[in-house]
Amino acid sequence: MKNAILKSVVFTLIALISTSLFSSLRAQGKASAPKVYAVINKADWCPVCQANGGRVMNEVLPACTKLSVQFVANDLTNEQTISKSTADLKKFRVFNSVKETKKTGVILLVDAKTKKIVKEISVSLPSAEIVKQIKESQI
């Protein structure tokens, strides 16, 4: 149980750091506006997130650094994390697109222009498949 909680905490921290880093680079003009937002729906209590979160953060995010994608964590663990995530989702103007999707262990790809969900990807898929699907959303 402690290992699962630790993995979940690491997953959340990496997602938040990645969101901050991508935002910072865009603010400095070093990265173009995203074509897609990758909203990572996760929760500390989610077994799929616990089993796959660390792998996704360590393998998928680094593989997507040159893509036009903005990762945003949507932590559905409790009221406090939901409130924080809601603020982030509103900042990127994708809250209305994903607010009805309460499923965890998924990445929701949201088109940056239309703000519509174009794909839902399970984090239980192999990292290479997740990256492939994110790349395909760039076309």
Buried (B, 14 or more C-beta within 10 A) or exposed (E): EEEBEEBBEBBBEBBBEBBEBBBEEBEEEEBEEBBBBBBBBBBBBBEBBBBBBBBBBBBBBEBBEEBBBBBBBBBBBEEEBBEBBBEBBEEBEBBEBBEEBEEBBBBBBBBBEEBEBEBBBEBBBEBEEBBBBBBEBEE
